[in-house]
Amino acid sequence: KKINEQKRASVEAKVKGNELYKAKQFEDALAAYDEAIALDPTNMTFLSNKAAVYFTTKQYDECIAVCAQAVEVGKENRAPFEDRAKALTRSAKAHQKKKDLAGAIEMCQQAQLESYDKATERLLKTLELEKRKSDNIAYQDDDLAEAAKQRGNTHFRNKVWGDAVKEYEEAVKRAPKNAPIRNNLSAALCKVMDFNGAKREIEKALDLDPKYVKAWARKGDIEVLMKENHKAMDSYRKGLELDPTNATCKEGLRKVTAMVNYGQANMTEEEKKERAEHGLADPEIQAILQDPVMRQVLNDMSENPSAGQKAMSDPGMRAKLEKLIAAGVLQTG
């Protein structure tokens, strides 16, 4: 009978604490929850409520400690798994507020082992993403990036391509916003025949520095290797817009133009077909062909070849037609 009276009194104290909490009378709420805990130390709910007060008042260390206590009491007294999971999730949020992401992740993982919850799973994913970003930022160091770059340069000169890639990748991790390092990584990736990776890195370099002429030249070279002559022409021309005297872009544009002209004159029908199919897979080429004005021009050219000369007099139309020719989609001659 006495035990039942104590439990009833403990619940009354908890209800009182809840009302005080809603009224933002936090010190009085803590006192009420402490009274409930003293009357029934086997009920983890009172400890969880106390932890909520500490979380709301930004006393995160106290919140974490009381959550741990609540979980222990819950385990000892066979409290529902859901209640134990909620205490662990609150602890995770307190760790997050303290910028202790590793601790927060650990608490979420423990909570999910107690009782799986979709909201906790979303929190866990967010925390893991935050930690990856935080770790990446903490890893950045310009001096160590330069050291890795120089090691990469040595390997590159010695034609040890795999080790060069490894060192340049390390340099990128240390200085992700350094465009020249990404340019070096792109060059090394070309040597190991990873042209998609090389293009990805050079495009990132250009995102970081759109006026980086050397990167435009590299992009053109990669696009030639990938049989994307129409894109290579654009890249070389963009480089020349920035520096009309750049020898690499000049030579690249000359070579790719010669390749297009040679292809038009010397490819077999099968080779032309294969090249056209490759060009048609490009979204940029698809967009040009879907333009109603371009479709009309192409139709006019098929019926009257002299219509092409008129179309070429328009700079915008000329650029599109040249792109179609370079991609092998439009045959001339």
matplotlib code that plots the C-alpha trace (Angstrom):
import matplotlib.pyplot as plt

x = [0.0, 2.8, 4.6, 1.4, 1.0, 4.6, 4.1, 0.9, 2.7, 5.6, 3.2, 1.6, 5.1, 5.8, 2.6, 3.5, 6.9, 5.3, 3.1, 6.1, 8.1, 5.4, 5.3, 9.1, 9.7, 12.6, 14.3, 10.9, 10.3, 13.7, 12.8, 9.4, 11.1, 13.7, 10.8, 9.3, 12.6, 13.0, 9.6, 10.0, 13.6, 12.6, 10.8, 13.1, 10.4, 11.1, 14.8, 14.0, 11.8, 14.6, 17.0, 14.5, 14.7, 18.5, 18.4, 15.9, 18.1, 21.2, 22.9, 24.0, 26.5, 23.9, 21.4, 23.8, 24.5, 20.8, 20.0, 22.6, 21.1, 17.6, 18.7, 20.4, 17.3, 15.2, 17.3, 17.3, 13.5, 12.6, 11.2, 9.9, 12.6, 11.0, 11.5, 15.1, 15.6, 14.1, 16.5, 19.4, 18.2, 17.9, 21.5, 22.5, 20.9, 22.8, 26.1, 25.2, 24.7, 28.1, 29.6, 30.5, 29.4, 31.1, 29.3, 26.0, 26.3, 27.1, 24.0, 21.8, 23.2, 22.5, 19.0, 18.3, 19.5, 17.0, 14.1, 14.2, 12.7, 12.6, 13.1, 16.2, 17.5, 17.1, 19.0, 21.7, 22.1, 22.3, 24.9, 27.0, 26.9, 27.9, 30.8, 32.1, 32.0, 33.6, 36.4, 37.1, 37.4, 39.7, 41.8, 42.5, 46.1, 47.7, 51.3, 50.6, 48.7, 51.8, 54.0, 51.7, 51.6, 55.4, 55.6, 53.0, 55.1, 58.1, 56.2, 54.7, 58.2, 59.4, 56.3, 55.0, 51.5, 49.6, 51.7, 51.2, 47.5, 47.6, 49.6, 47.5, 44.4, 45.9, 46.7, 43.1, 41.8, 44.1, 43.2, 39.9, 39.7, 43.1, 42.5, 46.1, 46.2, 43.1, 44.6, 47.6, 45.4, 43.5, 46.7, 47.7, 44.3, 44.7, 48.0, 46.1, 43.4, 40.7, 39.3, 36.0, 37.8, 40.2, 37.3, 35.5, 38.6, 39.3, 35.7, 36.0, 39.2, 37.3, 34.4, 37.0, 38.7, 36.8, 39.7, 42.3, 43.5, 45.7, 42.6, 40.6, 43.4, 43.5, 39.7, 40.0, 42.7, 40.6, 37.6, 39.6, 40.7, 37.0, 36.1, 34.1, 35.6, 32.7, 33.3, 37.0, 36.6, 34.5, 37.1, 40.0, 38.1, 37.2, 40.8, 41.7, 39.1, 41.0, 44.4, 44.5, 48.3, 48.0, 50.0, 48.4, 44.8, 45.9, 47.5, 44.7, 42.1, 44.1, 44.5, 40.9, 39.6, 41.9, 40.6, 37.0, 37.9, 39.9, 37.1, 34.5, 36.7, 38.2, 36.0, 34.1, 30.3, 30.5, 32.9, 30.8, 27.7, 29.5, 30.8, 27.3, 25.8, 28.4, 27.5, 23.8, 24.2, 25.4, 22.6, 24.0, 23.7, 20.2, 19.2, 20.5, 18.6, 15.4, 15.5, 12.6, 14.7, 17.6, 15.3, 14.0, 17.5, 18.6, 15.5, 16.2, 19.8, 18.7, 16.5, 18.8, 22.5, 23.0, 20.8, 23.7, 25.7, 22.9, 22.7, 26.5, 26.2, 24.4, 27.1, 24.8, 23.6, 27.1, 28.4, 25.6, 26.1, 29.9, 29.1, 26.9, 29.6, 32.4, 30.2, 29.7, 26.0, 25.9, 27.8, 29.1, 30.7]
y = [0.0, 2.4, 1.6, 2.4, 5.7, 6.6, 5.7, 7.8, 10.7, 10.4, 10.7, 13.7, 15.3, 14.5, 16.1, 19.2, 19.2, 19.1, 22.1, 24.0, 23.1, 24.3, 27.6, 27.8, 27.7, 25.4, 25.4, 24.5, 21.9, 20.3, 20.2, 18.6, 15.9, 15.3, 14.8, 12.2, 10.4, 10.2, 8.7, 6.2, 5.7, 2.8, 5.0, 6.3, 8.7, 11.1, 11.2, 11.7, 14.6, 16.1, 15.7, 17.6, 20.5, 20.5, 20.3, 23.3, 25.3, 24.4, 22.5, 19.8, 18.0, 17.6, 16.5, 13.8, 12.5, 12.3, 10.6, 7.9, 7.5, 7.2, 4.4, 2.5, 2.7, 1.7, -1.4, -2.4, -2.1, -3.3, 0.0, -0.1, -0.1, 3.0, 5.0, 4.0, 4.9, 8.3, 9.0, 8.0, 10.2, 13.2, 12.5, 12.5, 15.9, 17.2, 15.9, 17.5, 20.9, 20.5, 19.8, 16.3, 14.6, 11.3, 11.1, 12.1, 9.4, 6.8, 7.7, 7.5, 4.1, 2.9, 4.3, 2.4, -0.8, -0.3, 0.6, 1.6, 5.0, 6.8, 10.3, 9.0, 7.4, 10.8, 12.5, 9.9, 10.5, 14.2, 13.8, 11.5, 14.1, 16.9, 14.8, 14.0, 17.7, 18.6, 16.0, 17.2, 20.8, 19.8, 17.8, 20.8, 22.3, 24.3, 23.5, 19.7, 20.1, 21.7, 18.9, 16.3, 18.2, 18.3, 14.5, 14.1, 16.2, 14.0, 10.8, 12.4, 13.4, 9.8, 8.5, 6.6, 7.5, 5.6, 7.2, 10.6, 10.2, 9.1, 12.1, 14.6, 13.1, 13.7, 17.3, 17.8, 16.6, 19.0, 21.9, 21.2, 24.8, 24.8, 24.7, 24.0, 20.9, 19.6, 20.4, 18.2, 15.4, 15.6, 15.2, 12.2, 10.6, 10.9, 8.9, 6.0, 6.3, 7.5, 10.1, 10.5, 11.2, 13.6, 15.5, 15.6, 17.1, 19.7, 20.8, 21.3, 23.3, 25.6, 25.9, 27.3, 29.5, 30.1, 32.2, 29.4, 29.1, 26.1, 24.2, 25.1, 23.7, 20.5, 20.2, 20.4, 17.8, 15.4, 15.9, 15.0, 11.8, 11.1, 11.8, 14.9, 17.1, 19.6, 20.2, 20.3, 23.2, 25.1, 24.6, 25.7, 28.7, 29.7, 29.5, 31.7, 34.3, 34.6, 34.5, 34.9, 34.0, 30.7, 28.2, 25.1, 26.3, 27.5, 24.2, 22.2, 24.0, 23.6, 19.9, 19.2, 21.2, 19.2, 16.0, 17.0, 17.8, 14.6, 12.6, 14.1, 13.2, 9.9, 8.0, 4.9, 5.0, 2.7, 5.0, 8.1, 6.3, 5.4, 9.0, 10.4, 8.0, 9.2, 12.8, 12.2, 10.9, 14.3, 16.4, 19.6, 18.2, 16.9, 20.4, 21.9, 19.4, 20.0, 23.7, 24.4, 27.0, 24.6, 21.9, 24.2, 25.2, 21.6, 20.8, 23.7, 22.5, 19.0, 20.4, 23.2, 23.0, 26.7, 27.4, 26.4, 29.4, 31.7, 30.0, 30.3, 34.1, 34.2, 33.8, 32.0, 29.6, 29.1, 28.1, 25.5, 24.1, 23.8, 22.0, 19.5, 19.0, 18.5, 16.0, 14.0, 14.5, 16.8, 15.6, 18.1, 17.7]
z = [0.0, 0.9, -2.4, -4.3, -2.5, -3.3, -7.0, -7.1, -5.4, -7.8, -10.8, -9.2, -8.8, -12.5, -13.6, -11.5, -13.1, -16.6, -15.9, -14.5, -17.6, -19.9, -17.9, -18.4, -14.7, -15.2, -11.7, -10.1, -12.8, -11.9, -8.3, -9.0, -11.2, -8.5, -6.0, -8.4, -8.8, -5.0, -4.6, -7.5, -8.6, -10.9, -13.4, -16.2, -17.4, -14.6, -15.5, -19.2, -18.3, -16.2, -19.1, -21.3, -18.9, -19.1, -23.0, -23.1, -20.8, -22.9, -20.1, -22.4, -20.2, -17.5, -20.2, -21.5, -17.9, -17.0, -20.3, -19.5, -16.1, -17.5, -19.9, -17.1, -14.9, -17.9, -18.6, -14.9, -14.7, -18.2, -19.4, -23.0, -25.7, -27.3, -24.0, -23.8, -27.5, -26.9, -24.1, -26.3, -29.1, -26.8, -25.7, -29.4, -29.9, -26.9, -28.3, -31.6, -29.8, -28.3, -31.8, -30.6, -33.8, -33.1, -29.8, -31.4, -34.0, -31.4, -29.4, -32.5, -33.4, -29.8, -30.0, -33.2, -31.6, -28.8, -31.1, -34.8, -35.6, -38.9, -37.4, -35.6, -38.8, -40.6, -37.7, -38.0, -41.7, -41.1, -38.4, -40.6, -43.4, -41.0, -39.6, -43.1, -43.9, -40.6, -41.1, -44.6, -43.4, -40.5, -43.0, -45.2, -45.0, -47.7, -46.8, -46.7, -50.0, -51.6, -50.3, -51.7, -55.0, -55.2, -54.6, -57.3, -59.7, -59.0, -59.7, -62.9, -64.2, -63.5, -65.3, -62.2, -63.1, -60.3, -57.5, -59.1, -59.1, -55.4, -54.4, -56.4, -54.9, -51.4, -52.4, -53.6, -50.2, -48.4, -50.7, -52.6, -53.9, -55.6, -59.4, -60.5, -58.3, -59.9, -63.3, -62.3, -61.1, -64.4, -66.4, -64.3, -64.7, -68.5, -68.2, -66.6, -69.2, -66.8, -69.2, -67.4, -64.1, -65.8, -67.3, -64.0, -62.3, -65.0, -64.9, -61.2, -61.8, -64.2, -61.7, -59.3, -61.8, -65.1, -66.4, -66.1, -69.7, -69.1, -67.8, -70.9, -73.0, -70.9, -71.2, -75.0, -75.1, -73.0, -75.2, -78.3, -76.5, -75.7, -79.4, -78.5, -81.1, -81.1, -77.3, -77.8, -80.3, -77.8, -75.0, -77.2, -78.3, -74.8, -73.9, -76.8, -75.8, -72.5, -74.1, -77.9, -78.0, -76.1, -78.2, -76.7, -77.5, -81.0, -81.8, -80.3, -82.3, -85.5, -84.9, -84.0, -87.0, -89.3, -87.7, -88.4, -92.0, -92.5, -91.0, -93.3, -96.3, -95.4, -93.0, -94.1, -93.9, -90.9, -89.1, -89.9, -88.5, -85.3, -84.9, -85.5, -82.9, -80.4, -81.1, -80.9, -77.4, -76.2, -74.6, -76.1, -79.6, -78.8, -77.7, -81.0, -83.0, -81.1, -81.9, -84.4, -86.2, -86.6, -87.8, -90.5, -91.5, -91.8, -93.8, -96.2, -96.5, -97.5, -100.3, -101.4, -100.5, -101.1, -98.1, -96.0, -97.1, -96.0, -92.6, -92.2, -92.5, -89.1, -86.3, -83.9, -86.5, -87.9, -84.4, -84.0, -87.5, -86.9, -83.7, -85.5, -88.2, -85.6, -83.8, -87.0, -87.0, -90.0, -93.1, -95.6, -99.0]

ax = plt.figure().add_subplot(projection="3d")
ax.plot(x, y, z, "-o")
ax.set_aspect("equal")
plt.show()
